[in-house]
Amino acid sequence: MAKSSTYVIGCKLPNGLSFRHGDQKIILAGANSSLLVNGFGMTRDVSAEAWEAFEKNHKDSKFIKNGIVFAVSDEKSLQDATLERSKQKTGLEQASKETAGVTEDKEE
């Protein structure tokens, strides 16, 4: 199977990510994007060279290790990959009242 020249990137971080590759600035759509697939922002046509350099530089980052940001070769694969990762937490989700220790203010 031939190596893909471009990737489709899924990113569950709320505001996405941006990075530079040479003179090019690449912006990955995040969970606040209007184009979502199972809670992941979708960015099409990221060059394989740019993605592979980014992934190599950040291979030890939690967002790569935990599948919060990932690359696939086509949109069908993105559908499958986002379903597999849909329950993955980023750590940036809104806290519930209980976990944040919020109590209702009682009138005296």
C-alpha positions in Angstrom: 0.0 0.0 0.0 1.4 3.4 -1.0 2.1 5.9 1.7 -0.3 8.8 1.8 0.9 12.2 0.7 -1.7 14.0 2.9 -3.5 13.1 6.2 -6.8 14.0 7.8 -6.1 15.0 11.4 -8.5 14.6 14.3 -8.0 16.9 17.3 -10.2 16.9 20.5 -8.4 19.8 22.1 -11.0 22.6 22.5 -9.1 25.3 20.5 -7.1 22.9 18.3 -3.4 23.3 17.7 -1.2 25.2 15.3 2.4 24.5 14.3 4.9 25.6 11.8 6.6 23.4 9.2 9.1 25.4 7.3 7.4 28.6 6.2 4.0 27.1 6.5 1.7 27.5 9.5 -0.7 24.6 9.9 -3.8 25.1 12.0 -5.5 22.0 13.3 -9.3 22.4 14.0 -10.3 21.5 17.6 -13.5 20.5 19.4 -14.8 24.1 19.0 -14.8 23.8 15.2 -18.0 23.7 13.2 -16.7 20.6 11.4 -16.8 17.9 14.1 -16.6 14.1 13.9 -17.6 12.5 17.2 -16.3 15.4 19.2 -13.0 15.8 17.2 -12.2 18.7 15.0 -11.2 17.6 11.5 -8.5 19.1 9.3 -8.1 17.8 5.8 -5.0 17.7 3.5 -2.2 18.2 6.0 1.0 17.2 4.2 2.5 13.9 5.3 5.9 15.6 5.7 4.5 18.2 8.0 2.5 15.8 10.1 5.3 13.3 10.5 7.7 16.0 11.6 5.2 17.3 14.1 4.4 13.8 15.4 8.1 12.9 15.7 8.7 16.2 17.7 5.8 15.5 20.0 5.8 11.7 20.3 6.1 11.9 24.1 3.3 14.4 24.5 0.1 13.1 26.2 -2.1 14.5 23.4 -0.3 12.2 20.9 0.1 9.2 23.3 -3.6 9.3 24.4 -5.0 9.8 20.9 -6.3 13.2 21.5 -4.6 14.4 18.3 -4.0 11.8 15.5 -3.7 11.3 11.8 -5.4 8.9 9.4 -5.3 8.6 5.6 -9.0 9.3 4.8 -12.3 10.5 6.2 -13.8 7.0 6.6 -10.8 6.0 8.8 -11.4 9.3 10.7 -14.9 8.2 11.5 -13.7 4.8 12.9 -10.8 6.3 14.8 -13.0 9.0 16.5 -15.5 6.4 17.6 -12.7 4.4 19.2 -11.4 7.5 21.0 -14.7 9.2 21.8 -14.6 8.6 25.5 -11.0 9.8 25.8 -10.7 12.8 28.1 -8.4 15.7 27.3 -8.3 17.1 30.9 -9.8 20.4 29.6 -13.5 19.4 29.9 -15.8 21.6 32.0 -15.8 20.5 35.7 -19.0 19.4 37.2 -20.4 21.2 40.3 -19.5 18.2 42.4 -15.9 17.8 41.4 -15.3 21.6 41.5 -16.7 21.8 45.0 -19.4 24.3 44.1 -22.2 24.5 46.6 -25.4 26.5 46.3 -25.5 29.7 48.3 -28.3 29.5 50.8 -30.3 32.5 51.7 -30.4 33.3 55.4 
